[in-house]
């Protein structure tokens, strides 16, 4: 098919792609005990199956810019989806060697696909970056929830086979690839994109890009640290594992709604939404640290709203910081590389402070302090993301004035 499909078909392809960038990670923890028992893995070795893709999301994100320059964003995303499908299908088919190798390849594909999303959205919907970013962020989070919640029921339905339960997540990835190839929601060809790019711009030398990168890392840390230690905060107070896990479910579910709504509220100026979103994360973190039993479900829900909103807002400013869409993969590659590596420190730091103090009050108050720093950086990131809009408006006004003179 040579012509472009309508915007709705393009958007459907992008959302399907986003939906498949998390199940490969989220499907392992629910059945990790079955994997361990079958392959004789230690607890730390089993934990690597979840941590390796997250590390890859940081390490290999810059590769997206190189691949997009060489082959174009559309083709590179197709390759990423194909790699996700193949790696997901084959990883449980043999022993530990294939399991770990395919997990690494899945992580590489997820890193590349995730870094391309802001560029694809900005190129296709330059006037609606926020709302469309909210939609694909919702798809990302929903993919994680579906993978986490659906794997154990699938294992039961498939005769108790953890191998089949993991491999079956390749099916929706193949579907996403087929739709992608039919719709072909690509940006300009590589040569045209290179011509439109500014060869002198680099996010590593841009102060605004650094603010966006630090905001991405800060808000990610405020997500991953509670994800790792929210349930433990309450089991430490005597709750059962099931009851504490229910708070994690609330924390996760509220992220979906927040991620969808927050970018639409940001519109032309994301700074007010960034401030509100970060405060909705910071305040519950403090309350969980100081008065955890007063309203735990409320604190978990507010925290989920805050981190969900900030994830979508961070992706929005990442998609807007580069001077043109052609440089957006460079900006997102840097933001994900530095941001996810910074975020990986959060769970470790909370665990260290817990061991040092013997409780969770100090670790959660430390997260409050870190959140306040992220608030300052986030406002600076929002301010930096406005600069391309101002320049675009100035250029548009100049073109209208020139057209008026010609008339």
ZIPEJO-V88101 format. One record per residue. PHI is phi in radians with two decimals (NA if undefined). D_LAST is the distance of its C-alpha to the last C-alpha in whole Angstrom. Layout:
phi = {PHI;PHI}
d_last = {D_LAST;D_LAST}
//
This chain:
phi = {NA;-1.67;-1.44;-1.38;-1.40;-1.05;-1.01;-1.10;-1.18;-1.03;-1.14;-1.06;-1.13;-1.15;-1.16;-1.11;-1.10;-1.08;-1.06;-1.73;-1.67;-2.28;-1.01;-1.07;-1.52;-1.29;-1.36;-1.38;-0.95;-1.11;-2.11;-1.11;-1.13;-1.14;-1.12;-1.07;-1.11;-1.25;-1.81;1.18;-1.50;-1.34;-1.09;-1.19;-1.13;-1.19;-1.11;-1.07;-1.07;-1.61;-1.35;-1.05;-1.06;-1.16;-1.09;-1.07;-1.03;-1.52;-1.12;-1.79;-1.04;-1.08;-1.13;-1.09;-1.13;-1.09;-1.16;-1.14;-1.11;-1.46;-2.11;1.63;-1.18;-1.11;-1.16;-1.14;-1.13;-1.06;-1.09;-1.09;-1.12;-1.10;-1.18;-1.04;-1.10;-1.17;-1.10;-1.15;-1.23;-1.63;-1.08;-1.62;-1.43;-2.35;-1.61;-1.20;-1.05;-1.16;-1.02;-1.29;-1.09;-1.17;-1.12;-1.10;-1.09;-1.09;-1.09;-1.09;-1.11;-1.12;-1.08;-1.16;-1.07;-1.13;-1.23;-1.42;-0.98;-1.04;-1.19;-1.08;-1.19;-1.15;-1.20;-1.55;-2.22;-1.06;-1.58;-2.30;-1.02;-1.08;-1.04;-1.22;-1.07;-1.06;-1.15;-1.34;-1.15;-1.04;-1.15;-1.03;-1.15;-1.11;-1.06;-1.14;-1.14;-1.15;-1.12;-1.24;-1.48;-1.71;-1.22;-1.13;-1.03;-1.15;-1.05;-1.12;-1.19;-1.70;1.33;1.41;-1.55;-1.21;-1.11;-1.16;-1.14;-1.38;-1.17;-1.17;-1.25;-1.25;-1.09;-1.12;-1.16;-1.12;-1.03;-1.08;-1.13;-1.07;-1.08;-1.05;-1.19;-1.24;-1.43;0.91;-1.42;-1.75;-1.53;-1.05;-0.99;-0.97;-1.13;-1.17;-1.11;-1.13;-1.17;-1.41;-1.34;-1.70;-1.15;-1.55;-1.55;-2.41;-1.10;-1.22;-1.93;-1.89;-1.09;-1.09;-1.12;-1.18;-1.09;-1.10;-1.10;-1.18;-1.12;-1.01;-1.17;-1.12;-1.20;-1.18;-1.09;-1.20;-1.61;-1.22;-1.14;-1.14;-0.98;-1.37;-2.19;-1.12;-1.09;-1.13;-1.02;-1.61;-1.15;-1.14;-1.65;1.82;-1.25;-1.29;-1.10;-1.15;-1.17;-1.17;-1.13;-1.09;-1.15;-1.09;-1.12;-1.10;-0.98;-1.33;-1.15;-1.21;-1.12;-1.08;-1.13;-1.11;-1.12;-1.28;-1.47;-1.00;-1.11;-1.16;-1.30;-1.24;0.88;-1.35;-2.21;-1.43;-1.10;-1.05;-1.15;-1.09;-1.10;-1.10;-1.07;-1.20;-1.12;-1.18;-1.58;-1.18;-1.08;-1.08;-1.05;-1.14;-1.20;-1.13;-1.28;-1.68;-2.35;-1.16;-1.64;-1.23;-2.76;-1.05;-1.15;-1.15;-1.07;-1.12;-1.14;-1.11;-1.08;-1.09;-1.07;-1.11;-1.27;-1.13;-1.10;-1.22;-1.08;-1.15;-1.19;-1.12;-1.12;-1.13;-1.24;-1.05;-1.27;-2.01;-1.37;-1.24;-1.14;-2.46;-1.00;-1.11;-1.61;-1.05;-1.04;-1.14;-1.14;-1.21;-1.09;-1.15;-1.08;-1.28;-1.05;-1.24;-1.12;-1.25;-1.18;-1.13;-1.09;-1.15;-1.29;-0.99;-1.04;-1.18;-1.12;-1.10;-1.08;-1.11;-1.15;-1.12;-1.13;-1.27;-1.81;1.39;-2.79;-1.93;-1.11;-1.10;-1.00;-1.26;-1.21;-1.13;-1.12;-1.07;-1.05;-1.14;-1.10;-1.15;-1.12;-1.09;-1.07;-1.11;-1.14;-1.11;-1.12;-1.11;-1.14;-1.09;-1.13;-1.14;-1.23;-1.36;-1.06;-1.03;-1.14;-1.09;-1.16;-1.12;-1.10;-1.12;-1.12;-1.11;-1.11;-1.12;-1.16;-1.13;-1.16;-1.13;-1.11;-1.15;-1.17;-1.11;-1.18}
d_last = {39;36;33;33;35;33;33;36;38;37;38;41;42;41;43;46;46;46;49;51;50;53;56;57;58;59;61;64;65;66;69;69;73;74;72;74;77;76;75;78;75;75;73;71;71;70;67;65;64;62;61;60;57;56;57;55;52;51;53;51;47;46;47;44;41;43;43;40;39;41;41;38;38;39;42;43;43;45;47;48;49;51;53;53;55;57;58;59;61;63;64;67;68;71;72;71;69;67;66;65;63;61;61;59;57;56;55;53;51;50;49;47;45;45;43;41;40;38;35;35;34;32;30;30;30;28;27;31;33;35;36;36;38;41;41;42;44;46;47;48;51;52;52;55;56;57;58;61;62;62;64;67;67;66;69;71;70;70;74;74;72;70;69;67;66;64;63;62;58;57;57;54;52;53;51;48;48;48;45;43;43;42;39;38;36;35;32;31;33;35;33;30;31;33;29;28;30;31;34;35;35;39;40;43;42;39;41;39;40;43;43;42;45;47;46;46;50;51;50;52;55;55;55;57;60;60;60;63;65;64;67;70;69;71;73;74;75;77;75;75;73;72;71;69;67;66;64;62;61;60;58;57;56;54;51;50;49;47;46;44;43;42;39;37;38;37;33;31;34;37;39;41;42;43;46;47;47;49;51;52;54;55;57;59;60;62;63;65;66;68;68;68;70;69;66;66;64;61;61;60;58;56;56;55;52;51;51;49;46;46;46;43;42;43;41;38;37;39;36;33;35;33;30;29;31;32;34;35;39;40;39;41;44;45;45;47;49;50;50;52;54;54;55;58;60;60;62;65;64;65;68;69;69;71;74;74;74;76;73;70;69;68;66;64;63;62;60;59;58;56;54;53;52;50;49;48;46;44;42;41;40;38;37;36;34;32;30;28;27;26;24;23;21;20;18;17;15;14;12;11;10;9;6;5;5;4;0}
//
